[in-house]
Amino acid sequence: MLSQAAFLLALAASATAHMKLDYPVPYGNSTLNNSPLEVADFPCKQRPGVYDITVMNQWNAGETKDISFIGSAVHGGGSCQFSLTTDPQPSEKSQWKVIHSIVGGCPANVEGNLVEGQQPGTFPVQMPSNIPDGQYTFAWTWLNKIGNREFYMNCAPVQVGSGSGASTQSVAAALSPLPDMFVVNLPSASCQTTHGQDFDYPDPGQSLVRGVGANLGHDLSNDGPGCGIMTKLGAGNGQLGTPTQPTASAQPPSSESPAATSAPAAIPSNGGGVFAPGASSAAAAEPTTTPTIPVAEPTATAVPSQPSSTPEQPVSSAAPQIPDNGTTPSHGGDCTPCTSDGAVVCIGTSQFGLCNRGCAVAQDLAAGMMCSGGAVVASTKRSFKFPRAHLHRRHGSSHFV
């Protein structure tokens, strides 16, 4: 009889005094009520202004914060999870990663609801020490122990470090090993926990506290397609993104909030926006100039005796072939400036050079050749006054009449 009375009192209290997140200061704090979620409310209790930022909660890597609540209808406690997502405005596609689980006694370790003068407990939760800087969305989820089968979820913006510097890869390295947030009782008709049990999460993660005297249980009714789909809602699309950078609209913590003791007076801004997947938010490094390897100026003594075959003076395949009469090129020592390496450069009318690293060294042309108009040509034209007999011998008389 007493237990039935306690149950009825719990139901009556739940109409006006459900629980909601106090710290970290939640999104849309002025519009957030303390009722459990309906299906359309997932995630973060959807409503107009659901992601309005009242306070940007500073919470650095490795730092422990005391999570606190407002309300008195604690429904005999139950089990809570504390999770993160990289999405600044989470949706049903967001993936939530659990950083801490409490099984039994959350948000208070009492048999029913709080009485006048009692306050819900505070729960220390540590931010992962390896999480990169950035702005994340924090979530508190709760499965109540007694009363209607309900699912509670409030969300809050948190900034780790300076709020910039993370990439998809670095965030994935920190959060991917953590379990996905567990969702049930949404709606309870499809999949629900058991009244009177402190639900024992199938994968609570390594950061876990079990409440004193907890009545552990993991029974789920309607364990069919409904449970198979619902319990995986916390996984979203199974893809972690990158946290956002600080925006100019982010507000410093209020002096009335616990955040005021640990958050900076102002949140730095670097323009905001979501990082492209895989890209780093770190400031781009100053461009550097690739050092130019100095090239020694060629000298006359470095000119080989056979320019057509030495690697120091490569001959372009497009360059005209220079006749070779067996003579040794002149080593005059003069350097004629040029621009196209490997090209043949006319030097006067009787000399040429191969352009090598901006310098063409003069060499004598073969007999019968000359430079004219920048090209090597024959210096004399062959006479066509040959004896007729010679023409017959070479071409045959039929070619000439």
Secondary structure, 3 states (H helix, E strand, C coil): CHHHHHHHHHHHHHCCCCCEEEECCCCCCCCCCCCCCCHHHCCCCCCCCCCCCCCCEECCCCCEEEEEEECCCCCCCEEEEEEEECCCCCCCCCCCEEEEEEECCCCCCCCCCCCCCCCCCCEEEECCCCCCCEEEEEEEEEEECCCCCCEEEEEEEEEECCCCCCCHHHHHHHHCCCCECCCCCCCCCCCECCCCCEECCCCCCCCEEECCCCCEECCCECCCHHHHHHCCHHHCCCCCCCCECCCCCCCCCCCCCHHHHCCCCCCCCCCCCCCCCCCCCCCCCCCCCCCCCCCCCCCHHHCCCCCCCCCCCCCCCCCCCCCCCCCCCCCCCCEEECCCCCCEEEECCCEEEECECCEEECEECCCCEEEECCEEEECCCCCCCCCHHHHHHHHCHHHCC
